[in-house]
Amino acid sequence: MEETNLSKTITLRPFRLSDADDLITYGGDEQVTRVLRGWKTLTTRDEALTFIKDVCIPHPWRRSICMDDRSIGFVSMYPGSGNDSYRADMGYAIAAKYWGQGITTKAVKMALSQVFKDYPDLVRLQSFVDVENKACQRVLEKAGFQREGVLRKYLYFKGSIKDMVVYSFLSTD
Ligand SMILES: CC(C)(COP(=O)(O)OP(=O)(O)OC[C@H]1O[C@@H](n2cnc3c(N)ncnc32)[C@H](O)[C@@H]1OP(=O)(O)O)[C@@H](O)C(=O)NCCC(=O)NCCS
């Protein structure tokens, strides 16, 4: 692992409209967006601005992963409502030039310590990952999530029905 970038300041903060240009570097990259539900690949600065304004800022819990305060990715947590408010789904991505440096694992660990404070009733964080997305699974494992099993033919996504691995992290973990 390269230590240079990991030793830079990695922080989480809400998105700002001024993140539009930085968002394009990963939200405009098909390598990143092709596995993300609810994201279409951004092609213009205006699309990035609209996405920040309409999706990222109103999101219940979406944080920009920042290096020296510039957005290089995101981590999101989406809580259930009503009787399901004890559990939430987590997702994340980071710009391709930073892959493999441990940054997302660090960001997910930071998110874990924050979301259980922000949502005191939260008991279970979960993530459903395509069986083929090994990097995503590895991040969850390194962050302390438990692999619970495979849901066969569970998710219809972009033309095929995927087997999904389920991971969880409990407030007591
Ligand atoms: C998944 C993603 C967030 C990982 O980010 P990252 O910052 O590279 O993650 P980290 O460096 O913290 O850890 C990645 C781990 O996956 C491993 N990995 C990467 N590609 C792999 C592969 N094809 N097979 C097995 N392991 C792999 C790395 O070796 C590393 O593990 P290690 O530290 O034990 O060596 C990033 O690749 C990404 O944004 N991908 C596109 C969006 C996405 O898939 N989001 C997740 C949807 S659930």
The ligand as an ORCA input file, in Angstrom:
! r2SCAN-3c Opt
* xyz 0 1
  C     -14.530     -0.471     -4.141
  C     -13.698      0.787     -3.921
  C     -14.546      1.781     -3.132
  C     -12.457      0.402     -3.107
  O     -11.778      1.592     -2.752
  P     -10.227      1.592     -2.336
  O      -9.930      2.930     -1.741
  O      -9.411      1.091     -3.451
  O     -10.260      0.503     -1.153
  P      -9.047      0.118     -0.171
  O      -7.755      0.525     -0.770
  O      -9.403      0.634      1.191
  O      -9.163     -1.481     -0.146
  C      -9.305     -2.222     -1.350
  C      -8.975     -3.676     -1.079
  O      -9.517     -4.470     -2.142
  C      -8.484     -5.263     -2.686
  N      -8.811     -5.501     -4.080
  C      -8.882     -4.615     -5.086
  N      -9.233     -5.234     -6.234
  C      -9.391     -6.543     -5.930
  C      -9.746     -7.704     -6.676
  N     -10.033     -7.635     -7.977
  N      -9.806     -8.904     -6.024
  C      -9.543     -8.987     -4.707
  N      -9.201     -7.909     -3.933
  C      -9.129     -6.719     -4.553
  C      -7.235     -4.455     -2.473
  O      -6.081     -5.253     -2.588
  C      -7.481     -3.953     -1.041
  O      -7.285     -4.972     -0.082
  P      -5.896     -5.127      0.762
  O      -5.705     -3.832      1.498
  O      -6.144     -6.294      1.629
  O      -4.805     -5.344     -0.256
  C     -13.236      1.423     -5.256
  O     -12.601      0.441     -6.020
  C     -14.387      2.015     -6.062
  O     -14.778      3.163     -5.857
  N     -14.943      1.210     -6.994
  C     -16.084      1.649     -7.813
  C     -17.349      1.821     -6.973
  C     -17.657      0.622     -6.087
  O     -17.403     -0.526     -6.433
  N     -18.246      0.928     -4.924
  C     -18.642     -0.078     -3.973
  C     -19.999     -0.566     -4.310
  S     -20.493     -1.678     -2.987
*
